Amino acid sequence: MNTLLEPIRQLFPSGVSEQLVPAVVLLVFGLSLSWVCALLVGRVVTARMGEGSGTLFRRLVWYPALILILSMTISTLGFDVGLLLGAAGVLTVAIGFAAQTSAANVISGLFLLGERPFKIDDIVRVGDTTGVVVATDLLSVKLCTFDNLLVRIPNEVLLKSQITNLTHFELRRIDIPIRVPNHQDISLVKESLMTVAENNPHCLDEPGPVFIFEGFGRSGQNVTFCVWVSTPEFLSVRSAVQ
């Protein structure tokens, strides 16, 4: 090892401590190797589980490796790592009380990672918020709403909430409630609605359109007309059919 480091030592002034060169080499090569490993893990996980999971695993590899390399570098420089860890332990306990929410979000994020209710670019509804998933992090998930607002939802909130994934399946059904006057011929209404579906090329024949008679209301007959469409065309077809 000393033979390999000798050419590097010659680049430094003679007064430089003997511990500095090995520490610099350890720091540079250690961080480089850790970053490459984190990238490789991220790519493998992304290929199998999606971009959000890949980003999370990349960080799970990088941050512990970063702490390990920095600790080894400090030890190589001659500092007592035990004292530093002791001081860090006291600081960690103090920070821990203030970081309980963050720890809960990290744990919740791991549960969500295992369950995988959504992935990047999916459209999800959480409570009153609907948007496109743009990022999944250790602490939160970020959504971009349809009016171009960024919404950050903590992982703990997501784990406790009902999540509706609007783009998980390839097909979606459009339900259109209609109130028909009591004097109107209901069979003629059904025939007209079926004609609307037949004339729209994006309404699927299989599964086909469905006409449901819901019952009589105070001011008319309540029916629901349903058509199946490809998920990416949901909004445009709903508007066209209505």
Phi, psi and chi 1 to 4 in degrees:
 res  aa     phi    psi   chi1   chi2   chi3   chi4
   1 MET       -  -43.1 -175.7   67.3  177.9      -
   2 ASN   -62.0  -36.5  -68.6  -30.5      -      -
   3 THR   -64.8  -39.1  -56.5      -      -      -
   4 LEU   -69.4  -32.1  -65.2  175.2      -      -
   5 LEU   -86.2  -12.2  -64.9  177.5      -      -
   6 GLU   -59.9  -46.2 -171.0   60.5   31.8      -
   7 PRO   -58.9  -33.8  -22.6   33.9      -      -
   8 ILE   -71.9  -37.6  -58.9  177.8      -      -
   9 ARG   -61.9  -32.7  -74.4 -164.8  179.7   98.6
  10 GLN   -67.5  -18.3  -66.2  177.1    0.5      -
  11 LEU   -77.2  -16.5  -60.8  175.6      -      -
  12 PHE  -101.5  155.2  -67.4   86.4      -      -
  13 PRO   -60.1  155.2  -22.4   32.6      -      -
  14 SER   -65.0  -21.7   57.3      -      -      -
  15 GLY   -80.8   -5.1      -      -      -      -
  16 VAL   -71.2  138.0  174.8      -      -      -
  17 SER   -61.4  148.7  172.5      -      -      -
  18 GLU   -66.4  -23.7  -71.9  -66.0  -39.7      -
  19 GLN   -78.4  -17.6  -71.0   88.0   -4.9      -
  20 LEU   -68.9  -44.5 -179.9   58.9      -      -
  21 VAL   -63.8  -49.9  173.2      -      -      -
  22 PRO   -59.6  -34.5  -23.4   34.2      -      -
  23 ALA   -66.5  -43.2      -      -      -      -
  24 VAL   -63.8  -44.3  171.4      -      -      -
  25 VAL   -62.1  -44.6  173.2      -      -      -
  26 LEU   -61.5  -42.1  174.1   62.5      -      -
  27 LEU   -64.9  -48.2 -177.6   64.3      -      -
  28 VAL   -65.7  -52.2  172.9      -      -      -
  29 PHE   -71.4  -35.8  -77.1   95.8      -      -
  30 GLY   -64.3  -46.4      -      -      -      -
  31 LEU   -66.7  -38.3  -67.5 -179.0      -      -
  32 SER   -63.8  -45.7  -60.5      -      -      -
  33 LEU   -65.2  -41.1 -179.0   60.5      -      -
  34 SER   -63.5  -41.2  -59.7      -      -      -
  35 TRP   -65.4  -40.5 -179.3 -114.2      -      -
  36 VAL   -64.1  -43.6  170.8      -      -      -
  37 CYS   -62.6  -42.0  -68.8      -      -      -
  38 ALA   -63.0  -40.5      -      -      -      -
  39 LEU   -64.3  -42.0  -73.6  178.4      -      -
  40 LEU   -64.6  -44.7  -69.5  176.9      -      -
  41 VAL   -61.4  -42.8  170.4      -      -      -
  42 GLY   -60.7  -41.3      -      -      -      -
  43 ARG   -68.0  -40.9  -70.7 -178.4  179.2  179.4
  44 VAL   -64.2  -45.6  171.7      -      -      -
  45 VAL   -67.3  -38.0  175.0      -      -      -
  46 THR   -61.2  -41.2  -62.5      -      -      -
  47 ALA   -64.9  -30.8      -      -      -      -
  48 ARG   -98.5  -32.4  -63.5 -174.5  177.5 -174.8
  49 MET  -124.1   -6.0  -57.2  176.4   62.6      -
  50 GLY   108.5  165.6      -      -      -      -
  51 GLU   -65.7  -40.1 -177.2  179.5  -11.3      -
  52 GLY   -61.9  -44.5      -      -      -      -
  53 SER   -66.2  -37.5  -60.1      -      -      -
  54 GLY   -62.4  -42.4      -      -      -      -
  55 THR   -62.7  -41.8  -59.6      -      -      -
  56 LEU   -65.0  -45.4 -177.9   58.6      -      -
  57 PHE   -67.0  -35.4  -90.2   90.0      -      -
  58 ARG   -60.5  -40.4 -176.6  168.2   62.5 -111.9
  59 ARG   -72.1  -35.0  -67.8  173.9  178.7  173.9
  60 LEU   -64.5  -29.2  -71.1  175.2      -      -
  61 VAL   -82.3  -41.2  172.7      -      -      -
  62 TRP   -70.4  -46.7  168.1 -115.3      -      -
  63 TYR   -66.6  -46.1  -71.0  128.0      -      -
  64 PRO   -62.0  -39.4  -24.1   34.7      -      -
  65 ALA   -63.7  -38.7      -      -      -      -
  66 LEU   -61.1  -45.3  175.7   61.7      -      -
  67 ILE   -63.6  -41.1  -65.1  174.1      -      -
  68 LEU   -64.2  -45.6  177.9   61.6      -      -
  69 ILE   -65.0  -42.0  -65.3  -59.1      -      -
  70 LEU   -63.9  -39.2  -68.9  177.9      -      -
  71 SER   -64.7  -42.7  -59.9      -      -      -
  72 MET   -65.6  -36.8  -66.1  174.8   62.3      -
  73 THR   -66.0  -43.7  -57.8      -      -      -
  74 ILE   -62.2  -40.1  -67.0  173.8      -      -
  75 SER   -64.6  -39.1  177.4      -      -      -
  76 THR   -64.5  -31.6  -56.8      -      -      -
  77 LEU   -74.9   -6.0  -70.6  172.1      -      -
  78 GLY   100.0    2.9      -      -      -      -
  79 PHE   -81.2  151.9  -66.0   96.5      -      -
  80 ASP   -82.5  104.5 -171.0  -10.2      -      -
  81 VAL   -64.6  -30.8  179.4      -      -      -
  82 GLY   -59.6  -42.6      -      -      -      -
  83 LEU   -64.8  -41.2  -65.4  176.7      -      -
  84 LEU   -64.2  -40.3  -65.4  176.0      -      -
  85 LEU   -67.4  -35.1  -69.0  178.2      -      -
  86 GLY   -63.7  -45.6      -      -      -      -
  87 ALA   -64.4  -39.7      -      -      -      -
  88 ALA   -65.3  -33.9      -      -      -      -
  89 GLY   -63.9  -43.0      -      -      -      -
  90 VAL   -62.7  -43.1  174.4      -      -      -
  91 LEU   -65.3  -36.7 -178.4   61.4      -      -
  92 THR   -64.7  -40.5  -59.3      -      -      -
  93 VAL   -62.8  -41.8  172.5      -      -      -
  94 ALA   -64.8  -42.4      -      -      -      -
  95 ILE   -71.5  -31.0  -64.0  176.5      -      -
  96 GLY   -58.4  -39.0      -      -      -      -
  97 PHE   -64.4  -32.3  -72.1  103.0      -      -
  98 ALA   -86.8   -9.1      -      -      -      -
  99 ALA  -114.3   20.5      -      -      -      -
 100 GLN   -62.5  -38.0  -66.4 -179.6    4.8      -
 101 THR   -64.2  -41.2  -58.2      -      -      -
 102 SER   -64.0  -41.4  -63.2      -      -      -
 103 ALA   -62.2  -40.9      -      -      -      -
 104 ALA   -63.6  -37.3      -      -      -      -
 105 ASN   -67.9  -39.0  -75.5  -35.0      -      -
 106 VAL   -64.2  -46.2  171.0      -      -      -
 107 ILE   -63.4  -42.1  -64.3  173.4      -      -
 108 SER   -62.6  -37.4  -60.8      -      -      -
 109 GLY   -62.3  -36.5      -      -      -      -
 110 LEU   -67.7  -38.8  -65.7  177.1      -      -
 111 PHE   -64.2  -42.7  -80.4  109.7      -      -
 112 LEU   -64.5  -35.1  -70.2  172.7      -      -
 113 LEU   -63.9  -39.7  179.3   63.3      -      -
 114 GLY   -71.6  -36.5      -      -      -      -
 115 GLU   -79.1  -36.9 -171.0  177.4   -4.7      -
 116 ARG    54.0   61.6  -62.8 -179.7   62.5 -165.2
 117 PRO   -74.4  -12.8   28.1  -33.9      -      -
 118 PHE  -158.8  170.0   51.1   77.2      -      -
 119 LYS  -138.0  174.7   61.0 -177.2 -176.2  -63.0
 120 ILE   -58.0  138.2  -61.7  -65.3      -      -
 121 ASP    80.3   -1.6  -67.0  -27.8      -      -
 122 ASP   -74.1  152.0  -83.8   -6.3      -      -
 123 ILE  -100.6  121.2  -60.1  176.4      -      -
 124 VAL  -127.1  157.8  -60.2      -      -      -
 125 ARG  -121.5  122.8 -179.0 -169.9  -59.3  125.6
 126 VAL  -125.2  108.6 -178.3      -      -      -
 127 GLY    64.3 -124.5      -      -      -      -
 128 ASP   -94.1    4.9  -63.4  -29.6      -      -
 129 THR  -106.2  128.8  -57.0      -      -      -
 130 THR  -126.7  132.0  -58.6      -      -      -
 131 GLY  -170.9  178.3      -      -      -      -
 132 VAL   -91.2  132.9 -179.2      -      -      -
 133 VAL   -71.9  117.2  179.8      -      -      -
 134 VAL  -108.9  -19.2  -65.2      -      -      -
 135 ALA  -161.1  142.3      -      -      -      -
 136 THR  -125.2  119.6   55.4      -      -      -
 137 ASP  -119.2 -179.3  -61.9  -38.8      -      -
 138 LEU   -64.3  -31.1  -72.1  173.3      -      -
 139 LEU  -106.9  -23.2  -59.8  179.0      -      -
 140 SER  -157.6  170.8   64.3      -      -      -
 141 VAL  -121.1  137.2  169.7      -      -      -
 142 LYS  -110.7  131.0  -62.9  177.4  178.7   61.9
 143 LEU  -115.0  145.1  -55.7 -179.0      -      -
 144 CYS  -108.1  114.2  178.7      -      -      -
 145 THR   -74.2  170.5   63.4      -      -      -
 146 PHE   -72.9  -14.4  -65.5  119.2      -      -
 147 ASP  -100.4   23.0   51.7   -9.7      -      -
 148 ASN    65.1   43.2 -155.4   32.9      -      -
 149 LEU  -110.0  141.4  -61.1  177.4      -      -
 150 LEU   -92.8  123.0 -178.6   65.5      -      -
 151 VAL  -117.4  124.7  178.7      -      -      -
 152 ARG  -101.2  123.1  176.4 -174.6  179.2  -85.9
 153 ILE  -117.3  118.9  -56.2  178.4      -      -
 154 PRO   -59.5  146.3  -22.8   33.9      -      -
 155 ASN   -61.0  -35.2  -71.8  -27.8      -      -
 156 GLU   -63.2  -39.1 -174.5  179.2   14.5      -
 157 VAL   -65.6  -41.6  174.4      -      -      -
 158 LEU   -61.7  -42.1  -78.8  173.1      -      -
 159 LEU   -64.2  -29.8 -166.6   63.4      -      -
 160 LYS   -92.7   -6.2  -63.8  178.5 -179.9  178.9
 161 SER  -104.1  161.0  -57.4      -      -      -
 162 GLN   -80.8  123.0  174.4  177.6  -56.0      -
 163 ILE  -108.8  123.4  -57.1  172.9      -      -
 164 THR  -108.5  115.7  -56.5      -      -      -
 165 ASN   -92.4  110.5 -168.5  -31.0      -      -
 166 LEU   -81.8  -11.9  -56.4  179.0      -      -
 167 THR  -123.2   17.2   53.4      -      -      -
 168 HIS   -67.9  -41.8 -179.1   76.2      -      -
 169 PHE   -99.1  157.2  -62.9  109.4      -      -
 170 GLU   -73.7  -26.5  -65.5 -178.6   -4.6      -
 171 LEU  -117.6  148.9  -57.4 -179.1      -      -
 172 ARG  -136.2  153.7  -74.3 -169.9   64.3 -176.7
 173 ARG  -106.0  134.8 -166.0 -179.6   73.8  178.6
 174 ILE   -99.3  122.1  -60.6  173.2      -      -
 175 ASP  -108.0  120.9  -64.7  -15.7      -      -
 176 ILE  -117.9  107.7  -56.8  175.9      -      -
 177 PRO   -76.0  137.3   26.2  -31.3      -      -
 178 ILE  -135.8  138.3  -58.8  172.5      -      -
 179 ARG  -108.5  121.2  179.9  168.9  -64.1  172.2
 180 VAL  -107.3  131.5 -178.4      -      -      -
 181 PRO   -57.1  148.1  -24.3   33.5      -      -
 182 ASN   -62.6  -28.1  -71.8  -39.2      -      -
 183 HIS   -81.6   -7.8   64.5  -88.0      -      -
 184 GLN   -80.6  141.7 -179.1   67.0   54.3      -
 185 ASP   -71.9  114.1 -175.1   -7.3      -      -
 186 ILE   -67.8  -30.4 -163.5   70.8      -      -
 187 SER   -68.2  -34.0   60.1      -      -      -
 188 LEU   -69.3  -37.3  179.9   60.1      -      -
 189 VAL   -62.4  -44.7  173.3      -      -      -
 190 LYS   -61.5  -44.5  177.9  179.7  179.3  179.6
 191 GLU   -62.1  -40.4 -179.7 -178.9  -11.5      -
 192 SER   -65.5  -42.3  -60.6      -      -      -
 193 LEU   -66.7  -39.7  -69.2  173.9      -      -
 194 MET   -63.4  -35.5  -70.2  -62.7  180.0      -
 195 THR   -65.6  -38.6  -58.2      -      -      -
 196 VAL   -58.6  -45.3  169.8      -      -      -
 197 ALA   -66.2  -40.3      -      -      -      -
 198 GLU   -65.5  -32.4  -68.6  174.7    0.3      -
 199 ASN   -83.2   -8.5  -68.6  -24.1      -      -
 200 ASN   -99.1  114.4 -168.9  -48.8      -      -
 201 PRO   -66.8  -15.0   24.3  -33.0      -      -
 202 HIS   -90.9  -10.5  -60.9  -66.8      -      -
 203 CYS   -79.1  127.6  -67.0      -      -      -
 204 LEU   -78.0  146.9  -59.6  178.7      -      -
 205 ASP   -84.4  -24.0  -64.8  -31.2      -      -
 206 GLU  -140.9  109.1 -175.6   61.1   37.8      -
 207 PRO   -67.0  146.5  -13.6   27.5      -      -
 208 GLY   -87.1  173.2      -      -      -      -
 209 PRO   -64.3  151.5   21.8  -31.3      -      -
 210 VAL  -129.4  135.1  179.1      -      -      -
 211 PHE  -112.7  119.3 -178.4   87.2      -      -
 212 ILE  -118.8  124.4  -56.5  173.8      -      -
 213 PHE   -89.2  114.6  179.6   76.3      -      -
 214 GLU   -86.5  -25.7  -58.3  -74.2   -0.7      -
 215 GLY   137.2 -177.5      -      -      -      -
 216 PHE   -95.0  135.2  -65.8   96.5      -      -
 217 GLY  -109.7 -176.0      -      -      -      -
 218 ARG   -66.8  -35.1  -70.6 -174.4  176.6 -178.7
 219 SER  -116.3   13.3   58.0      -      -      -
 220 GLY   162.1 -172.4      -      -      -      -
 221 GLN   -96.4  132.0  -52.4  166.9   81.7      -
 222 ASN   -97.9  123.7  -62.0  -37.5      -      -
 223 VAL  -130.5  160.3  -58.2      -      -      -
 224 THR  -129.0  127.8  -59.4      -      -      -
 225 PHE  -106.8  126.3 -176.2   56.5      -      -
 226 CYS  -121.8  134.6  -48.1      -      -      -
 227 VAL  -133.1  148.4  -66.1      -      -      -
 228 TRP  -100.8  138.3  -72.3   88.8      -      -
 229 VAL  -140.6  165.9  -62.0      -      -      -
 230 SER   -69.3  138.5  175.8      -      -      -
 231 THR   -53.8  -44.8  -62.9      -      -      -
 232 PRO   -61.9  -19.9  -22.7   34.2      -      -
 233 GLU  -101.4   10.9  -60.7  170.4  -20.2      -
 234 PHE   -57.1  -54.0  176.6   83.4      -      -
 235 LEU   -64.8  -44.6  -67.5  176.9      -      -
 236 SER   -66.9  -39.6   61.0      -      -      -
 237 VAL   -71.9  -38.0  175.1      -      -      -
 238 ARG   -59.1  -43.5 -175.9  178.1   65.5  175.9
 239 SER   -65.4  -42.8  177.7      -      -      -
 240 ALA   -65.2  -42.8      -      -      -      -
 241 VAL   -67.4  -40.8  170.6      -      -      -
 242 GLN   -65.1      -  -72.9 -178.7  -20.3      -
